Amino acid sequence: MSESAISLVDIKKEYPGVIALDNISFSIKKGTVHGLLGPNGAGKSTTMKLIAGLIPPSSGSIKVNSFDVLTQSDEAKSCIGILPEFPPLYGSMKVSDYLNFVYDIKTFKTNDNNKTEMVKNAIEKCGLVDVAHRLIENLSRGYKQRVGIAQALVANPEIIILDEPTVGLDPEAIEEIRGLISELKKDHTVMLSTHHLHEANLLCDEVTIINKGKVIQTGTIEDLQKQFQSGLVVKVVVEKWTIELEKNFLYEFENTQIKMVENKEGEYTLEISHQDADKMKEWTKWLSNHCDLLSFEKINLTLEDIFKSAIKEENS
């Protein structure tokens, strides 16, 4: 098992009259993209602030690269770069000047031989070369978000925390930021929160789902699919399909459900499900012999399906 980049054990965060996080525990493996998912108010931003050492927990322990965030805060913070939900950008500064300024703050150095190269690397990684000498206030929202990510990685931290990195962006900018996050994984451990479950499905190796301040599921998407998906669901396309064929199929395979998804002339798309996960070979043979099978695809639960099921199970 990969070594943990971040580990939370029994973390509680309490404000007067409100428990924001209720004894949550989970870990994030080095070199992965880990998604933190949950409804509004679930505690995602609070969790990220705690990991980054911006606020203290009421109880519990947090370790970042084996450094205790409470007792070794400087060492822990040096491992982390964070993009908060509202990045602290200074509109009146040029991009390059701002990143030089952030580097000085994060490294506590004003004369660093590495600074020029580090700032240059952040600018190149985030696709900011063409706007490096422009004022931040004159940039598009997508470029401002890139600047926010650049300030998170300008000191080359091992861990990057991104709080809603694509919120409010247009589709083109969203695709660009997703591509950037995929690139960051090559050199960093990435933790991100997002409301876009499709985005998490594309980017994340593992996810943690929280609701009402509690962790309700954590693990790889594949493991969660196995946990929540019961039985077998497939999508098939056949050239022939009639009421008579449907009756014969259901007679042959008891306790099977069939749903017509699409009906084009000479091409029928069906969704077939059964609790027995070992029916694929039998179905394939029967459909090939009777219906001129064109394609056969197993359907796995999406992250959105898992998320809805986990929340529903928790609330029931």
GUDO-630342 format. One record per atom (N, C-alpha, C, O): x, y, z; residue in three letters. Coordinates in steps of 0.2 Angstrom, whole numbers, plus 5000, padded with zeros to 4 digits. Layout:
REM residues N
XYZALA
...
REM end
This chain:
REM residues 316
500449945000MET
500050005000MET
500450065000MET
501050065003MET
500250114996SER
500650174996SER
500650215002SER
500250215006SER
501250245004GLU
501250285010GLU
500750345010GLU
500650375004GLU
500550365015SER
500050415016SER
500350485015SER
500850495019SER
500050535011ALA
500350595011ALA
499950635017ALA
500250685020ALA
499350625018ILE
498850655023ILE
498550605027ILE
498250555024ILE
498450615033SER
498150565037SER
497750605043SER
498050645046SER
497050595043LEU
496650625048LEU
496350565053LEU
496150515050LEU
496450575059VAL
496150525064VAL
495750565069VAL
495950605073VAL
495150545069ASP
494650565074ASP
494650645075ASP
494650675080ASP
494550675069ILE
494550745069ILE
493850775070ILE
493350755067ILE
493850815075LYS
493250855077LYS
493350925077LYS
493850955079LYS
492850965074LYS
492951035074LYS
492251065076LYS
491751055073LYS
492251095081GLU
491651125085GLU
491651195085GLU
492151225088GLU
491151235083TYR
491051305084TYR
490451305090TYR
490151255091TYR
490351365093PRO
489851375098PRO
489151355095PRO
488851385090PRO
488951295098GLY
488251275096GLY
488251235089GLY
487751205087GLY
488851225086VAL
488851185079VAL
489451145079VAL
490051155081VAL
489351075077ILE
489851025076ILE
489951025068ILE
489550995065ILE
490551055066ALA
490651055059ALA
490950995056ALA
490750975051ALA
491350965060LEU
491650895059LEU
491550855065LEU
491750875070LEU
491350785064ASP
491150745070ASP
491650685069ASP
491350635067ASP
492250685072ASN
492650635072ASN
492750595066ASN
492650535065ASN
493050635061ILE
493150605054ILE
493850575054ILE
494350605057ILE
493950525050SER
494550495049SER
494650465042SER
494150435039SER
495150485038PHE
495350455032PHE
496050475030PHE
496350515033PHE
496250445025SER
496950455023SER
497050465015SER
496550445012SER
497550495013ILE
497650515006ILE
498350485004ILE
498850505007ILE
498350444999LYS
499050414997LYS
499450454993LYS
499150504989LYS
500050454994LYS
500550494990LYS
500450484982LYS
500350424980LYS
500550534978GLY
500450524971GLY
499850514968GLY
499750484962GLY
499250524972THR
498650514969THR
498250584969THR
498450634972THR
497650574965VAL
497150634966VAL
496550604970VAL
496250554968VAL
496450644975HIS
495950624980HIS
495350674980HIS
495450734981HIS
494750654979GLY
494150694979GLY
493850694985GLY
493650644988GLY
493650754988LEU
493250764994LEU
492550784992LEU
492450844989LEU
492050744992LEU
491450754990LEU
490850764995LEU
490950735001LEU
490350804994GLY
489850804999GLY
489350864997GLY
489550914993GLY
488750865000PRO
488350924999PRO
488550985002PRO
489050985005PRO
488251045000ASN
488451105003ASN
488351105011ASN
487851075013ASN
488851125014GLY
488851125022GLY
489051065025GLY
488951055031GLY
489351015021ALA
489550955023ALA
490150955027ALA
490250915032ALA
490551005026GLY
491251015030GLY
491851005026GLY
492350995028GLY
491751015019LYS
492351005014LYS
492851055015LYS
493451045016LYS
492651115015SER
493051175016SER
493451175022SER
494051195023SER
493051165028THR
493351155034THR
493851105035THR
494351115038THR
493751045032THR
494250995032THR
494851015028THR
495451005031THR
494851055023MET
495451075019MET
495751125023MET
496451125023MET
495451175026LYS
495751225030LYS
496151195036LYS
496651215038LYS
495851135039LEU
496151105045LEU
496851075042LEU
497351075045LEU
496851035036ILE
497351005034ILE
497951055032ILE
498551045033ILE
497751115030ALA
498251165028ALA
498451205034ALA
498951245033ALA
498251185040GLY
498451225046GLY
498151295047GLY
498451335050GLY
497651305043LEU
497351375043LEU
496951385049LEU
496851445052LEU
496651335052ILE
496251335058ILE
496351265062ILE
496551215059ILE
496351275068PRO
496551215072PRO
495851165073PRO
495351195074PRO
495951105074PRO
495451055076PRO
495251065083PRO
495651085087PRO
494651045085SER
494451045092SER
494750985096SER
494950985101SER
494850925092SER
495250865094SER
495350825088SER
495150835083SER
495850775090GLY
496050735084GLY
496750755082GLY
497050805084GLY
497050715077SER
497650725074SER
497650725067SER
497250695064SER
498050765064ILE
498150775057ILE
498950775055ILE
499350805058ILE
499150725051LYS
499850725049LYS
499850735041LYS
499450705037LYS
500350775040VAL
500550785033VAL
501250765031VAL
501750795034VAL
501350715027ASN
502050685026ASN
502350675033ASN
502950685034ASN
501950645037SER
502250625044SER
502350675049SER
502450665055SER
502250745047PHE
502250795051PHE
501650815054PHE
501050815051PHE
501650825061ASP
500950835065ASP
500850905063ASP
501150955065ASP
500250925061VAL
500050985059VAL
499951035065VAL
500051095065VAL
499851005071LEU
499751045077LEU
500451065080LEU
500551125082LEU
500851015080THR
501551025084THR
502151045079THR
502651065081THR
502051025073GLN
502551035068GLN
502251075062GLN
502351065056GLN
501851135064SER
501451165059SER
501951195053SER
501651195047SER
502451225055ASP
502951255049ASP
503151205044ASP
503151215038ASP
503351145047GLU
503551085043GLU
502951065038GLU
503051045032GLU
502451055042ALA
501851035038ALA
501551075033ALA
501451055027ALA
501551145034LYS
501351195030LYS
501851195024LYS
501551215018LYS
502451185025SER
502951195019SER
502851135014SER
503051145008SER
502451085016CYS
502251025011CYS
501651045007CYS
501551005002CYS
501251095009ILE
500651105006ILE
500551175002ILE
500851225004ILE
500251164996GLY
500051224993GLY
499251224992GLY
499051174991GLY
498951274994ILE
498151274994ILE
497851334989ILE
498051384989ILE
497351304985LEU
496951354982LEU
496251354986LEU
495851314985LEU
496151414990PRO
495551414993PRO
494951424988PRO
495051444982PRO
494351424991GLU
493751434986GLU
493751504983GLU
493551514978GLU
494051554987PHE
494151624985PHE
494851634985PHE
495151664990PHE
495251634979PRO
495951644979PRO
496151714981PRO
495851754979PRO
496651714985PRO
496851784988PRO
497351824982PRO
497951824983PRO
496951844977LEU
497351874972LEU
497351954972LEU
496851974975LEU
497851984970TYR
497952054971TYR
497852084964TYR
498352074960TYR
497352104962GLY
497152124955GLY
497652184952GLY
497752184946GLY
497952224957SER
498352274954SER
499052254953SER
499452294951SER
499252194954MET
499852164953MET
499952124946MET
499452094944MET
500452124943LYS
500552084937LYS
500652014940LYS
500851994945LYS
500551964935VAL
500551894937VAL
501251874940VAL
501251844945VAL
501751894936SER
502451874938SER
502651904945SER
502951874949SER
502451964946ASP
502552004952ASP
502251974958ASP
502551964963ASP
501651954957TYR
501251924962TYR
501551854964TYR
501551834970TYR
501751814959LEU
501951744961LEU
502651754964LEU
502851714968LEU
503051804962ASN
503651814966ASN
503551834973ASN
503851814978ASN
503051874974PHE
502851894981PHE
502551834985PHE
502751834991PHE
502151794982VAL
501951734986VAL
502551694987VAL
502551664993VAL
502951684983TYR
503551634984TYR
503951664990TYR
504151624995TYR
504051734991ASP
504451754996ASP
504051745003ASP
504351725008ASP
503351755003ILE
503051735009ILE
503051665011ILE
503151645017ILE
502951625006LYS
502951545008LYS
503651525010LYS
503651475014LYS
504151545007THR
504851525009THR
505251565014THR
505751545016THR
504951625016PHE
505251665021PHE
505951685018PHE
506451705022PHE
506051695011LYS
506651715008LYS
506551765004LYS
506051765000LYS
506951815004THR
506951874999THR
507551864994THR
507451894988THR
508051834996ASN
508551824991ASN
508651744990ASN
509051714994ASN
508351724985ASP
508351644984ASP
508551634977ASP
508251654972ASP
509151604976ASN
509351584969ASN
508851544965ASN
508851544959ASN
508451504969ASN
507951464965ASN
507351504963ASN
506951474959ASN
507251564966LYS
506551594965LYS
506351604958LYS
505851584956LYS
506851634954THR
506651644947THR
506451584943THR
505951584939THR
506851524944GLU
506651464941GLU
506051434943GLU
505651404940GLU
505851444950MET
505251414953MET
504651454950MET
504151424948MET
504651514950VAL
504151554947VAL
504051544940VAL
503451534938VAL
504551534936LYS
504551524929LYS
504151454928LYS
503751444924LYS
504351404932ASN
504051334932ASN
503251344933ASN
502851304930ASN
503151374938ALA
502351384940ALA
502051414934ALA
501451394933ALA
502351474931ILE
501951504926ILE
501951454920ILE
501351454916ILE
502451414918GLU
502351374913GLU
501851314914GLU
501451294909GLU
501951284920LYS
501451234922LYS
500751254921LYS
500351214919LYS
500551314923CYS
499851334923CYS
499651374917CYS
499151404917CYS
500051374912GLY
499951404905GLY
499851474906GLY
499351504903GLY
500251514909LEU
500251584910LEU
500751624907LEU
500851684908LEU
501151594902VAL
501751624899VAL
501451694895VAL
501751744896VAL
500951684892ASP
500651744888ASP
500351794892ASP
500251854889ASP
500251784898VAL
499951834902VAL
500351854908VAL
500151894913VAL
500951834909ALA
501351844915ALA
501451914916ALA
501651934922ALA
501451954911HIS
501652034913HIS
500952074912HIS
501052134912HIS
500452044913ARG
499752074913ARG
499552084920ARG
499652044925ARG
499152134921LEU
498852144928LEU
498252084929LEU
497952074925LEU
498252064935ILE
497852004937ILE
497052034936ILE
496651994933ILE
496952094937GLU
496252114937GLU
495952114930GLU
495352114929GLU
496452114925ASN
496252114918ASN
496152054915ASN
496052044909ASN
496251994919LEU
496251934916LEU
495551904916LEU
495151924920LEU
495451854912SER
494751814912SER
494751774919SER
495251764922SER
494151754920ARG
494051714926ARG
494451644926ARG
494751624931ARG
494451614920GLY
494851554919GLY
495651564921GLY
495951524924GLY
495851624918TYR
496551634919TYR
496751654927TYR
497251644929TYR
496251694930LYS
496351704937LYS
496351644941LYS
496751634946LYS
495951594939GLN
495951524942GLN
496651494941GLN
496951464946GLN
496951504935ARG
497651474934ARG
498151504939ARG
498551474941ARG
498051574939VAL
498551614944VAL
498451584951VAL
498951574955VAL
497851574953GLY
497651544960GLY
498051474961GLY
498351464966GLY
498051434956ILE
498351374956ILE
499151374956ILE
499451344959ILE
499351424952ALA
500051444952ALA
500351464958ALA
500851444960ALA
499951504962GLN
500251524969GLN
500251464973GLN
500651464978GLN
499751414972ALA
499751354977ALA
500351314976ALA
500651284980ALA
500651314969LEU
501251274968LEU
501851304967LEU
502351274965LEU
501951374968VAL
502551414966VAL
503151394970VAL
503651394968VAL
503051364976ALA
503551344980ALA
503651274980ALA
504051244984ALA
503351244975ASN
503451164973ASN
503251124979ASN
503751084981ASN
502651134982PRO
502551084988PRO
502351014985PRO
502151004979PRO
502450964990GLU
502250904988GLU
501550884987GLU
501250844983GLU
501150924991ILE
500350914991ILE
500050984989ILE
500251034991ILE
499550974984ILE
499151034982ILE
498451024984ILE
498150964982ILE
498151064987ILE
497451064989ILE
497051114985ILE
497151174985ILE
496551094982LEU
496151134977LEU
495351134980LEU
495051084979LEU
495151184982ASP
494451194984ASP
494051224978ASP
494051284977ASP
493651174975GLU
493151194970GLU
493551234964GLU
493451294963GLU
494051204961PRO
494451234956PRO
494151254950PRO
494451294946PRO
493551224948THR
493251244942THR
492551284943THR
492251294938THR
492451304949VAL
491751334950VAL
491751404947VAL
492251434947VAL
491151414943GLY
491051474940GLY
491351484933GLY
491351534930GLY
491751434931LEU
492151434924LEU
491651414919LEU
491251374919LEU
491851434913ASP
491451414907ASP
491751344905ASP
492251324907ASP
491351314900PRO
491551244899PRO
492251234896PRO
492651184898PRO
492551284892GLU
493151284889GLU
493751284895GLU
494251254895GLU
493551334899ALA
494051344905ALA
494051284910ALA
494551264912ALA
493451254911ILE
493451194915ILE
493851134912ILE
494251104916ILE
493851124905GLU
494251074902GLU
494951094903GLU
495351044904GLU
495151154903GLU
495851174903GLU
496151164910GLU
496651134911GLU
495751174915ILE
495951164922ILE
495951094924ILE
496351074928ILE
495451054921ARG
495550984922ARG
496150954919ARG
496450904922ARG
496350974913GLY
496950954910GLY
497550974915GLY
498050934915GLY
497551034918LEU
498051054922LEU
498151004928LEU
498650994930LEU
497550994931ILE
497550954937ILE
497850884936ILE
498250854940ILE
497650854930SER
497950784928SER
498750794927SER
499050744929SER
498950844925GLU
499650854924GLU
500050864931GLU
500550834932GLU
499650894936LEU
499950904942LEU
500050844946LEU
500550834950LEU
499650794944LYS
499750724948LYS
500450694946LYS
500650654950LYS
500750714941LYS
501350684939LYS
501950694944LYS
502350664946LYS
501850754947ASP
502350784952ASP
502150794959ASP
502550804964ASP
501450794960HIS
501150814967HIS
500650764969HIS
500350724964HIS
500450764975THR
499850734978THR
499350784977THR
499450844980THR
498750774975VAL
498250824974VAL
497550804978VAL
497350744977VAL
497350854982MET
496650844985MET
496250894982MET
496450954982MET
495650874980LEU
495150924978LEU
494450914980LEU
494250854981LEU
494150964981SER
493350964982SER
493050984976SER
493251034973SER
492450954975THR
492050974969THR
491350954969THR
491250904973THR
490950994966HIS
490250974966HIS
490050934959HIS
489550914958HIS
490550944955HIS
490550904948HIS
490750834949HIS
491350824949HIS
490250794950LEU
490450724951LEU
490750684945LEU
491150644945LEU
490550714939HIS
490850684933HIS
491550704933HIS
492050664931HIS
491750764935GLU
492450794936GLU
492850744940GLU
493350724939GLU
492550734946ALA
492850684951ALA
493050614948ALA
493550584949ALA
492550594944ASN
492550524941ASN
493150524936ASN
493550474935ASN
493250584932LEU
493750584927LEU
494450594931LEU
494950564928LEU
494550634936LEU
495150654939LEU
495450604945LEU
496050594946LEU
494950584949CYS
495150554955CYS
495350484955CYS
494950444952CYS
495850464959ASP
495950394960ASP
495550364966ASP
495350304966ASP
495450404971GLU
495050394977GLU
494650444979GLU
494750504977GLU
494050434982VAL
493650484985VAL
493450474992VAL
493450424994VAL
493250534995THR
492950525002THR
492350565002THR
492350625000THR
491850535004ILE
491150565004ILE
490950585011ILE
490950545015ILE
490850655012ILE
490650675019ILE
489950705019ILE
489750735013ILE
489550695024ASN
488950725024ASN
488750745032ASN
488850705036ASN
488550805033LYS
488450825040LYS
488950815044LYS
488950795050LYS
489550835042GLY
490150825046GLY
490450755047GLY
490950755052GLY
490250705044LYS
490450635045LYS
490650605038LYS
490350615033LYS
491150565039VAL
491350525033VAL
490850465032VAL
490850425037VAL
490550465026ILE
490150405025ILE
490450355021ILE
490150295021ILE
490850375016GLN
491250325012GLN
491950355010GLN
491950415009GLN
492350305010THR
493050325007THR
493350265004THR
493350205006THR
493750274998GLY
494050224995GLY
494150234987GLY
493950294985GLY
494350184984THR
494450194976THR
493750194973THR
493250164976THR
493650224968ILE
492950224964ILE
492750154962ILE
492250134963ILE
493250114960GLU
493150044959GLU
492850004965GLU
492449964964GLU
493150014970ASP
492949974976ASP
492250004978ASP
491849964980ASP
492150064978LEU
491450094979LEU
490950064974LEU
490350054976LEU
491150054968GLN
490650034963GLN
490449954965GLN
489849934965GLN
490949914967LYS
490849854969LYS
490349844975LYS
489949804976LYS
490449894980GLN
490049894986GLN
489349914985GLN
488949884988GLN
489249964980PHE
488549984979PHE
488149954974PHE
487549954973PHE
488549924969GLN
488149894963GLN
488049814965GLN
488449774966GLN
487349804965SER
487149734966SER
486949704959SER
486549734956SER
487249644958GLY
487049614952GLY
487449634946GLY
487949664946GLY
487149624940LEU
487349644933LEU
486949684929LEU
486349674929LEU
487249744926VAL
486849784922VAL
487249794915VAL
487849804916VAL
486849774910VAL
487249784903VAL
486849824898VAL
486149824899VAL
487149854894LYS
486849884888LYS
486949854882LYS
487549844880LYS
486449834878VAL
486549794872VAL
486249824866VAL
485749864867VAL
486549814860VAL
486149844854VAL
486049784850VAL
486549744848VAL
485449774847VAL
485249714843VAL
484949744837VAL
484649794837VAL
484949704832GLU
484649724825GLU
483849704825GLU
483449734822GLU
483649654829LYS
482949624830LYS
482749624837LYS
483049604841LYS
482149654838TRP
481849654845TRP
481049664844TRP
480849714841TRP
480749614846THR
479949614846THR
479749594853THR
480049574857THR
479049604854ILE
478749584860ILE
478849514861ILE
478949484867ILE
478749474856GLU
478849404856GLU
479549384858GLU
479649334863GLU
480049414856LEU
480749404858LEU
480849414865LEU
481249384869LEU
480549474867GLU
480649494874GLU
480349444879GLU
480649424884GLU
479749414877LYS
479449364881LYS
479849304881LYS
479949274887LYS
480149284876ASN
480549224876ASN
481149234880ASN
481449184883ASN
481449294879PHE
482049304883PHE
481949304891PHE
482249274895PHE
481349334893LEU
481249334900LEU
480949264902LEU
481049254908LEU
480749224898TYR
480549154900TYR
481149114901TYR
481249074905TYR
481649124896GLU
482349094897GLU
482749114903GLU
483049074906GLU
482649174905PHE
483049204910PHE
482649234915PHE
482449294915PHE
482449194920GLU
481949224925GLU
482249274930GLU
482849274930GLU
481749314932ASN
482049374937ASN
482449424933ASN
482849454937ASN
482449424927THR
482849474923THR
482349534921THR
481749524920THR
482649594921GLN
482349654920GLN
482649684913GLN
483249684912GLN
482149704909ILE
482349734902ILE
482049804901ILE
481449814903ILE
482449854899LYS
482149914898LYS
482449944891LYS
482949934890LYS
481949964887MET
482149994880MET
482350064881MET
482050104884MET
483050074879VAL
483350134880VAL
483250184874VAL
483150244874VAL
483350144868GLU
483250184862GLU
483050134856GLU
483150074856GLU
482650164852ASN
482350124846ASN
482450154840ASN
482050204838ASN
482950134836LYS
483050164829LYS
482850104824LYS
482850044826LYS
482750124818GLU
482550074813GLU
483150024812GLU
483650044810GLU
483049964814GLY
483549914813GLY
484049914818GLY
484549874818GLY
483949944824GLU
484449954829GLU
484049964836GLU
483850024837GLU
484149924840TYR
483749924847TYR
484249924852TYR
484649884853TYR
484249974857THR
484649984863THR
484249964869THR
483749994870THR
484549914872LEU
484149884878LEU
484649884884LEU
485249884884LEU
484349894890GLU
484649894896GLU
484349834900GLU
483749824901GLU
484849784902ILE
484649724905ILE
484949714912ILE
485549724912ILE
484549694917SER
484849684923SER
484649624927SER
484149594925SER
485049594931HIS
484949534935HIS
485349534941HIS
485949564941HIS
485149504947GLN
485549504953GLN
486149454952GLN
486649464956GLN
486149414947ASP
486649364946ASP
487149394942ASP
487049414936ASP
487749404944ALA
488249444940ALA
488649394935ALA
489049414932ALA
488449334935ASP
488749284930ASP
488249264924ASP
488349214921ASP
487849314922LYS
487449294916LYS
487649324910LYS
487349304905LYS
488249354909MET
488449384903MET
488549334897MET
488249354892MET
488849284899LYS
488949234893LYS
488349204890LYS
488249194884LYS
487849194895GLU
487249164893GLU
486849214889GLU
486549194884GLU
486849274891TRP
486449324888TRP
486749334881TRP
486349344876TRP
487449344881THR
487749354874THR
487549304869THR
487449314863THR
487649234871LYS
487449184867LYS
486749184864LYS
486649174858LYS
486249194869TRP
485549194867TRP
485449254862TRP
485049244857TRP
485649314864LEU
485549374859LEU
485849364853LEU
485549394848LEU
486449334852SER
486749324846SER
486349284841SER
486349294835SER
486149224844ASN
485749174841ASN
485049204838ASN
484849184833ASN
484749244842HIS
484049264841HIS
483949334838HIS
483449354835HIS
484449384840CYS
484249454839CYS
484849484835CYS
484749544834CYS
485249454832ASP
485849484829ASP
486149534833ASP
486149594832ASP
486549514838LEU
486849564843LEU
487349604840LEU
487849574836LEU
487349664841LEU
487849714838LEU
488349734843LEU
488949744841LEU
488149744849SER
488649764854SER
488349744861SER
487749744862SER
488849744866PHE
488649714872PHE
489149754877PHE
489749744877PHE
488849794882GLU
489349834886GLU
489049824894GLU
488449844895GLU
489549804898LYS
489349804905LYS
489349884908LYS
489749924906LYS
488849894912ILE
488749964914ILE
488949964922ILE
488649924926ILE
489350004924ASN
489550014931ASN
489250074933ASN
489050124930ASN
489150074940LEU
488850134943LEU
489250194942LEU
489850184942LEU
488950254941THR
489350314940THR
489550334947THR
489150314952THR
489950384948LEU
490150414955LEU
489450454957LEU
489350454963LEU
489050474952GLU
488450514955GLU
487950464958GLU
487650474963GLU
487950404955ASP
487550354957ASP
487750334964ASP
487350324969ASP
488450324965ILE
488650304972ILE
488550354977ILE
488350344982ILE
488650424975PHE
488550474979PHE
487850474982PHE
487750484988PHE
487350474977LYS
486650474979LYS
486450414984LYS
486150424989LYS
486750354982SER
486650294986SER
486950304993SER
486550284998SER
487550334994ALA
487850345000ALA
487450395004ALA
487350385010ALA
487250445001ILE
486950505005ILE
486250475007ILE
486050485013ILE
485850435003LYS
485250405005LYS
485250355010LYS
484850355015LYS
485850315010GLU
485950265015GLU
486050295022GLU
485850275027GLU
486450355022GLU
486650385028GLU
486050425031GLU
485950425037GLU
485550445027ASN
485050485029ASN
484450445031ASN
483950465035ASN
484450375029SER
483850335030SER
483850305038SER
483450265040SER
REM end
